[in-house]
Amino acid sequence: MLIESIQLRELSLPIVSPFTTSFGTQTVRNTYLLRIAGTVRTAQGTESVVGWGECVSLSDPVYSSEYLRGAREVTERYLVPALFAAQESGQEITAETVASVLEHIVGHRMAKSALEMAVLDAQLRGHGMSFASYFGATRTAVPSGVSVGIQDSIDDLLGAVGGYLEEGYVRIKLKIQPGWDIEPVAAVRRAFGDDVPLQVDANAAYTLVDARQLRRLDDYGLLLIEQPLAEDDLVQHAKLAQMMHTPICLDESIESAKDAADAISLGAASVINVKPGRVGGYLEARRIHDLARAHGVAVWCGGMLETGLGRAANTALAALDGFTLPGDISASDRFYRQDITEPFVLRDGMIDVPQGPGLGVTPIPEVLDALAAAPVELWPAAH
C-alpha cells in the first residue's frame, strides 16, 4: 500500500472497577490509536483505505520494559519515519514487510505491533477481506474467559467470580501473588466446585524458592499456572515444571517465535499465552500459534484491556484451530461502560468474530472525540 498519512491519538478510558495484579492497580486504560490513510492496489484498481491500530503498552514499565509515553515517542521519532523512508526509497509497504522495515530499531514490540495492525487493517479493507479470513480462522465465535484481579477480601473475590459465572463466562482466571494464592483458589473451589475451568496468573511474582508453596496449587485441578517466575527464567520454569503437576504457561517470557521454540525445547512451558502486542504483531502471533500447534503445545489468546479495535483483532486470531483454551477475550463491559466501537457482547459464553473487511469494526466518531485527545498528524517528508 501507499501510506499518505498517519494520525496518532491518545485515549483514556475509565475502567468499570479497579483491576489489581501483582504489579499494580489500574483504574484507567491509557493508550493511543493509530489511523493510517492511504491507497491499496487491488484487482479492480486503486482503493482509498483507512486502517486502525492500537498500542497495548501500559502507562508504566511494570508488565514489560515498554511504557506508553516511550511507545509514543519511538513511534513518532523512529518507527513512522522509518516506514516513510522505506516507502520513499521504493520499497513496498505491506503488513508482511512492516517487521523487516522496522527490524533495525531494537525492541519496542508493542509500538511496532500497533503500526503493523493499522497497515494490516487498511490492507485487508482494501481487498474486502476480514482479519479472520486472512489468519485462516475456521470459527465464527470463540469461548470467553475472564481475568479476575486481586480483591480486597475473599468475600469480594467470591462475589466477583459468582457474578462472572452468572454472566456466562466459561473460564475463570485468578490473579495471584505471594500472600494471595492458596486461600483464594481454595475458596473459589469450595464455593463453585471442581467443574469450573480455573487457572491462575502470577505475573512473575514468585521465584523458584517458592516452589513448595506453588506445588500446593496442584491440589485444586487448575488448567494452568501462568508466568509464575521472572520473564528471563526459562531454565527455572523448566525446573518448576518438573516439580508440579499443574501445567506451566508462559506469558511475559515469550516475545517471539524464537522464544516460544526455546521454551518448548527446554520443557519450560506446556501452554503459551499469545499476546500479539507483546510479540510484535499479529503475524508473529500466528507464527507462534503454528509452531506451538506443530509441537502439541496449547495456546490461548491473552488480553491487555484492549478497546474494541484490539478486541476485534484478538477475537479473529483466537478463532484459529490451535487456540484450544478459552482466552481473555471478554465482553466490552467487563472493563468499559463505553467502548470506542460497538460493544462486544457475551452470548452463551462466546464472543462473535467480526466478519467485515479488516477489523470489521471502527471507532464511533463522537465517542472517540469525547475520550481522545486531539490527533497528531504525521506525514511523509515529501508532503
Secondary structure as GFF3:
##gff-version 3
##sequence-region A 1 383
A	DSSP	beta_strand	2	21	.	.	.	ID=ss1
A	DSSP	beta_strand	24	42	.	.	.	ID=ss2
A	DSSP	beta_strand	45	54	.	.	.	ID=ss3
A	DSSP	alpha_helix	68	74	.	.	.	ID=ss4
A	DSSP	pi_helix	75	79	.	.	.	ID=ss5
A	DSSP	alpha_helix	80	88	.	.	.	ID=ss6
A	DSSP	alpha_helix	95	101	.	.	.	ID=ss7
A	DSSP	alpha_helix	109	127	.	.	.	ID=ss8
A	DSSP	alpha_helix	131	135	.	.	.	ID=ss9
A	DSSP	beta_strand	141	143	.	.	.	ID=ss10
A	DSSP	beta_strand	145	148	.	.	.	ID=ss11
A	DSSP	alpha_helix	154	167	.	.	.	ID=ss12
A	DSSP	beta_strand	171	175	.	.	.	ID=ss13
A	DSSP	alpha_helix	182	192	.	.	.	ID=ss14
A	DSSP	beta_strand	198	201	.	.	.	ID=ss15
A	DSSP	three_ten_helix	208	210	.	.	.	ID=ss16
A	DSSP	alpha_helix	211	215	.	.	.	ID=ss17
A	DSSP	three_ten_helix	216	220	.	.	.	ID=ss18
A	DSSP	beta_strand	225	226	.	.	.	ID=ss19
A	DSSP	alpha_helix	234	243	.	.	.	ID=ss20
A	DSSP	beta_strand	248	250	.	.	.	ID=ss21
A	DSSP	alpha_helix	257	266	.	.	.	ID=ss22
A	DSSP	beta_strand	271	274	.	.	.	ID=ss23
A	DSSP	alpha_helix	276	279	.	.	.	ID=ss24
A	DSSP	alpha_helix	282	294	.	.	.	ID=ss25
A	DSSP	beta_strand	298	301	.	.	.	ID=ss26
A	DSSP	alpha_helix	308	318	.	.	.	ID=ss27
A	DSSP	three_ten_helix	332	334	.	.	.	ID=ss28
A	DSSP	beta_strand	350	352	.	.	.	ID=ss29
A	DSSP	alpha_helix	365	371	.	.	.	ID=ss30
A	DSSP	beta_strand	376	378	.	.	.	ID=ss31
###
